Amino acid sequence: MPPASRKPNDEDRDPRASERLPLGWARMYALVLEFLAYLAVLGYAGWWLDERRGWEPWGLLTGLLAGTAVGLYRMIRESKRLGL
């Protein structure tokens, strides 16, 4: 049978590909959780400042925007490091 019409089987696949997949998924989930943690912590800090200083709603908005910016920065930096 010509190689072009043959279906790939287990012998043709890279044996390391299945080992890399779960680790890649775990890294991506970790990045998402890290993003959410930055958002939650900085959002809470902004809310706390709103309650203490009476800055409503600027503390919360600033905290959420800062959390989003830091989280996105970390996600982009880590994805470049991983080569994604």
MIDOSE-1310 file (N, C-alpha, C; in nm, 2 decimals, decimal comma, always signed):
residues 84
mppa	+0,09/-0,12/+0,00/+0,00/+0,00/+0,00/+0,09/+0,12/+0,00; +0,06/+0,23/-0,08/+0,14/+0,35/-0,08/+0,13/+0,42/+0,05; +0,24/+0,49/+0,09/+0,24/+0,56/+0,22/+0,13/+0,66/+0,23; +0,09/+0,73/+0,12/+0,00/+0,84/+0,13/-0,14/+0,79/+0,17
srkp	-0,18/+0,67/+0,13/-0,31/+0,62/+0,15/-0,32/+0,54/+0,28; -0,21/+0,52/+0,34/-0,21/+0,44/+0,47/-0,25/+0,52/+0,59; -0,33/+0,46/+0,68/-0,37/+0,54/+0,80/-0,26/+0,53/+0,90; -0,24/+0,64/+0,98/-0,14/+0,63/+1,08/-0,18/+0,54/+1,19
nded	-0,09/+0,46/+1,24/-0,11/+0,38/+1,36/-0,03/+0,42/+1,48; -0,03/+0,34/+1,58/+0,05/+0,37/+1,70/+0,20/+0,38/+1,68; +0,25/+0,30/+1,58/+0,39/+0,30/+1,55/+0,44/+0,43/+1,49; +0,35/+0,50/+1,41/+0,38/+0,62/+1,34/+0,38/+0,75/+1,43
rdpr	+0,31/+0,74/+1,54/+0,30/+0,86/+1,63/+0,42/+0,88/+1,72; +0,44/+1,00/+1,76/+0,55/+1,03/+1,84/+0,52/+0,98/+1,98; +0,60/+0,90/+2,04/+0,57/+0,84/+2,17/+0,57/+0,95/+2,28; +0,64/+1,06/+2,26/+0,64/+1,16/+2,37/+0,53/+1,25/+2,36
aser	+0,45/+1,25/+2,25/+0,34/+1,34/+2,23/+0,23/+1,32/+2,34; +0,20/+1,20/+2,37/+0,10/+1,17/+2,48/+0,15/+1,21/+2,61; +0,28/+1,21/+2,63/+0,34/+1,25/+2,76/+0,33/+1,40/+2,78; +0,35/+1,48/+2,67/+0,35/+1,62/+2,68/+0,21/+1,68/+2,70
lplg	+0,11/+1,62/+2,65/-0,03/+1,67/+2,65/-0,08/+1,70/+2,79; -0,08/+1,61/+2,88/-0,13/+1,64/+3,01/-0,05/+1,75/+3,08; +0,08/+1,75/+3,07/+0,16/+1,85/+3,13/+0,12/+1,99/+3,07; +0,10/+2,00/+2,94/+0,06/+2,12/+2,88/-0,07/+2,17/+2,93
warm	-0,16/+2,08/+2,94/-0,30/+2,12/+2,99/-0,28/+2,16/+3,14; -0,20/+2,10/+3,22/-0,19/+2,14/+3,36/-0,13/+2,28/+3,37; -0,03/+2,31/+3,28/+0,03/+2,44/+3,28/-0,08/+2,55/+3,24; -0,16/+2,52/+3,14/-0,26/+2,62/+3,10/-0,36/+2,64/+3,21
yalv	-0,41/+2,53/+3,28/-0,50/+2,55/+3,39/-0,44/+2,63/+3,50; -0,31/+2,61/+3,53/-0,24/+2,68/+3,63/-0,23/+2,83/+3,59; -0,21/+2,86/+3,47/-0,21/+3,00/+3,42/-0,35/+3,07/+3,44; -0,46/+2,99/+3,41/-0,59/+3,05/+3,43/-0,62/+3,07/+3,58
lefl	-0,58/+2,97/+3,66/-0,60/+2,99/+3,80/-0,52/+3,11/+3,86; -0,40/+3,12/+3,81/-0,32/+3,24/+3,85/-0,38/+3,37/+3,81; -0,44/+3,37/+3,69/-0,51/+3,49/+3,64/-0,62/+3,53/+3,73; -0,70/+3,42/+3,76/-0,82/+3,45/+3,85/-0,78/+3,49/+3,99
ayla	-0,66/+3,44/+4,04/-0,61/+3,47/+4,17/-0,57/+3,62/+4,17; -0,50/+3,67/+4,07/-0,47/+3,81/+4,06/-0,59/+3,90/+4,06; -0,69/+3,85/+3,98/-0,81/+3,93/+3,97/-0,88/+3,94/+4,11; -0,89/+3,82/+4,18/-0,96/+3,82/+4,30/-0,89/+3,90/+4,41
vlgy	-0,76/+3,88/+4,42/-0,68/+3,95/+4,53/-0,68/+4,10/+4,51; -0,65/+4,14/+4,39/-0,65/+4,29/+4,37/-0,79/+4,35/+4,37; -0,89/+4,27/+4,32/-1,03/+4,32/+4,33/-1,07/+4,34/+4,48; -1,03/+4,24/+4,56/-1,06/+4,24/+4,70/-0,99/+4,36/+4,77
agww	-0,86/+4,38/+4,73/-0,79/+4,49/+4,79/-0,85/+4,63/+4,75; -0,90/+4,64/+4,63/-0,97/+4,76/+4,59/-1,10/+4,78/+4,66; -1,18/+4,67/+4,68/-1,30/+4,68/+4,76/-1,27/+4,71/+4,90; -1,17/+4,66/+4,96/-1,13/+4,69/+5,10/-1,10/+4,84/+5,11
lder	-1,02/+4,89/+5,02/-0,99/+5,04/+5,02/-1,12/+5,12/+5,00; -1,21/+5,07/+4,92/-1,34/+5,14/+4,91/-1,41/+5,15/+5,04; -1,42/+5,04/+5,11/-1,48/+5,04/+5,24/-1,41/+5,13/+5,35; -1,28/+5,13/+5,35/-1,20/+5,20/+5,45/-1,19/+5,35/+5,42
rgwe	-1,18/+5,38/+5,29/-1,15/+5,52/+5,25/-1,27/+5,59/+5,19; -1,37/+5,51/+5,15/-1,49/+5,58/+5,09/-1,47/+5,62/+4,95; -1,39/+5,54/+4,88/-1,36/+5,58/+4,74/-1,46/+5,51/+4,64; -1,56/+5,46/+4,68/-1,65/+5,38/+4,59/-1,68/+5,45/+4,46
pwgl	-1,68/+5,39/+4,35/-1,64/+5,26/+4,32/-1,50/+5,25/+4,26; -1,42/+5,35/+4,28/-1,29/+5,36/+4,22/-1,19/+5,26/+4,27; -1,19/+5,23/+4,39/-1,09/+5,13/+4,44/-1,12/+4,99/+4,38; -1,24/+4,95/+4,38/-1,28/+4,82/+4,32/-1,24/+4,82/+4,17
ltgl	-1,28/+4,92/+4,10/-1,25/+4,93/+3,96/-1,10/+4,92/+3,93; -1,03/+5,00/+4,01/-0,88/+5,00/+3,99/-0,82/+4,87/+4,02; -0,87/+4,80/+4,13/-0,82/+4,67/+4,16/-0,85/+4,57/+4,06; -0,97/+4,57/+4,00/-1,00/+4,48/+3,90/-0,93/+4,50/+3,77
lagt	-0,91/+4,63/+3,73/-0,83/+4,66/+3,61/-0,68/+4,62/+3,64; -0,63/+4,65/+3,75/-0,49/+4,61/+3,78/-0,47/+4,46/+3,78; -0,57/+4,38/+3,84/-0,57/+4,24/+3,84/-0,57/+4,18/+3,70; -0,66/+4,24/+3,61/-0,66/+4,20/+3,47/-0,53/+4,22/+3,40
avgl	-0,47/+4,34/+3,42/-0,35/+4,38/+3,36/-0,23/+4,28/+3,40; -0,22/+4,26/+3,53/-0,12/+4,18/+3,58/-0,14/+4,03/+3,53; -0,26/+3,98/+3,54/-0,29/+3,85/+3,50/-0,26/+3,83/+3,35; -0,30/+3,92/+3,26/-0,27/+3,91/+3,12/-0,12/+3,92/+3,09
yrmi	-0,06/+4,01/+3,16/+0,09/+4,01/+3,15/+0,16/+3,88/+3,18; +0,12/+3,82/+3,29/+0,17/+3,69/+3,33/+0,14/+3,58/+3,23; +0,02/+3,58/+3,18/-0,03/+3,48/+3,08/+0,05/+3,49/+2,95; +0,07/+3,61/+2,90/+0,14/+3,64/+2,78/+0,29/+3,60/+2,80
resk	+0,35/+3,64/+2,91/+0,49/+3,61/+2,93/+0,51/+3,46/+2,94; +0,42/+3,39/+3,01/+0,44/+3,25/+3,03/+0,41/+3,17/+2,90; +0,32/+3,22/+2,82/+0,29/+3,15/+2,69/+0,41/+3,17/+2,60; +0,48/+3,28/+2,60/+0,59/+3,30/+2,52/+0,71/+3,21/+2,57
rlgl	+0,72/+3,20/+2,70/+0,82/+3,11/+2,75/+0,80/+2,97/+2,71; +0,68/+2,92/+2,71/+0,64/+2,79/+2,67/+0,64/+2,76/+2,52; +0,65/+2,87/+2,45/+0,65/+2,86/+2,30/+0,51/+2,83/+2,24; +0,41/+2,89/+2,30/+0,27/+2,87/+2,25/+0,23/+2,98/+2,16
